[in-house]
Amino acid sequence: MKKIAQLLAVAGVLAVSAAPAIADQALAQAKGCMACHALDKKMVGPAYKDVANKYSEADVPKLVEKVKKGGSGVWGPVPMPPHPQVAEADIEKIVRWVLTLK
């Protein structure tokens, strides 16, 4: 019985720690990010895992600005359109989630 209780406790901790990541992925989906990006393969834009491997926590402000204003040239010839309609707090949540995908 003690082992079962320990396993349930660990499962609960894992579920609680995974919940924000699932919510942030859902936010990326809701804001349209997944129309051009996938987790592990290049689509129109780079795979999020490639982005995570290229950038660090120190790059969060620059990445938030890039999503907000758009840009080109870093990942190829297709420009990323600006996303001024997305709240900066939401962009930051998504950027921070992407960086966890290393």
C-alpha positions as CSV (number, residue, x, y, z in Angstrom):
1,M,0.0,0.0,0.0
2,K,2.8,2.4,0.8
3,K,4.4,1.9,-2.7
4,I,1.0,2.6,-4.3
5,A,0.6,5.8,-2.3
6,Q,4.2,6.9,-3.3
7,L,3.5,6.1,-7.0
8,L,0.2,8.1,-6.8
9,A,2.0,11.0,-5.2
10,V,4.7,11.0,-7.9
11,A,2.1,10.8,-10.6
12,G,0.3,13.8,-9.0
13,V,3.4,15.9,-9.0
14,L,4.1,15.0,-12.6
15,A,0.6,15.9,-13.7
16,V,0.7,19.2,-11.9
17,S,4.2,20.1,-13.3
18,A,3.0,19.1,-16.9
19,A,-0.2,21.2,-16.6
20,P,1.5,24.6,-17.4
21,A,3.3,23.1,-20.4
22,I,0.1,21.7,-21.8
23,A,-1.7,25.0,-21.2
24,D,1.1,26.9,-22.9
25,Q,1.0,24.6,-25.9
26,A,-2.8,25.1,-26.1
27,L,-2.2,28.8,-26.0
28,A,0.2,28.5,-28.9
29,Q,-2.5,26.6,-30.8
30,A,-5.2,29.1,-29.9
31,K,-3.1,32.0,-31.1
32,G,-2.4,30.4,-34.5
33,C,1.3,29.6,-33.9
34,M,0.9,25.9,-34.8
35,A,-0.4,26.9,-38.3
36,C,3.3,27.6,-39.2
37,H,5.3,25.8,-36.6
38,A,5.4,22.2,-35.3
39,L,7.2,20.8,-32.3
40,D,9.8,18.7,-34.1
41,K,9.7,19.4,-37.8
42,K,10.1,22.4,-40.0
43,M,6.9,23.6,-41.6
44,V,6.5,27.2,-42.9
45,G,8.6,28.3,-39.8
46,P,11.2,26.4,-37.9
47,A,10.5,23.5,-35.5
48,Y,10.0,24.7,-32.0
49,K,12.7,22.2,-30.8
50,D,15.2,23.9,-33.2
51,V,14.3,27.3,-31.8
52,A,14.7,26.0,-28.3
53,N,18.2,24.6,-29.2
54,K,19.3,27.9,-30.7
55,Y,18.1,30.3,-28.0
56,S,18.3,30.6,-24.2
57,E,16.4,32.3,-21.4
58,A,18.5,35.5,-22.0
59,D,16.9,35.7,-25.5
60,V,13.3,35.9,-24.2
61,P,12.9,39.7,-24.7
62,K,14.3,39.6,-28.2
63,L,12.1,36.6,-29.2
64,V,9.0,38.3,-27.7
65,E,9.8,41.4,-29.8
66,K,10.4,39.2,-32.9
67,V,7.0,37.5,-32.6
68,K,5.3,40.8,-32.0
69,K,6.9,42.7,-34.9
70,G,7.7,39.8,-37.2
71,G,11.0,39.4,-39.0
72,S,13.0,37.4,-41.6
73,G,16.3,36.0,-42.5
74,V,17.1,33.9,-39.5
75,W,15.4,30.7,-40.5
76,G,15.2,31.1,-44.2
77,P,13.5,33.3,-46.8
78,V,9.9,33.1,-45.6
79,P,9.2,36.1,-43.2
80,M,7.4,35.7,-40.0
81,P,4.4,38.1,-40.1
82,P,3.9,40.4,-37.1
83,H,1.4,39.5,-34.4
84,P,0.4,42.8,-32.8
85,Q,-3.0,41.4,-31.9
86,V,-1.5,38.9,-29.4
87,A,-0.9,40.2,-25.9
88,E,2.7,40.5,-25.0
89,A,2.1,38.4,-21.8
90,D,0.8,35.6,-24.0
91,I,3.7,35.8,-26.4
92,E,6.1,35.6,-23.5
93,K,4.3,32.5,-22.1
94,I,4.6,30.8,-25.5
95,V,8.2,31.8,-26.0
96,R,9.1,30.5,-22.5
97,W,7.2,27.2,-23.3
98,V,9.1,26.9,-26.6
99,L,12.4,27.2,-24.8
100,T,11.5,24.2,-22.6
101,L,11.5,21.9,-25.6
102,K,15.3,21.4,-25.7
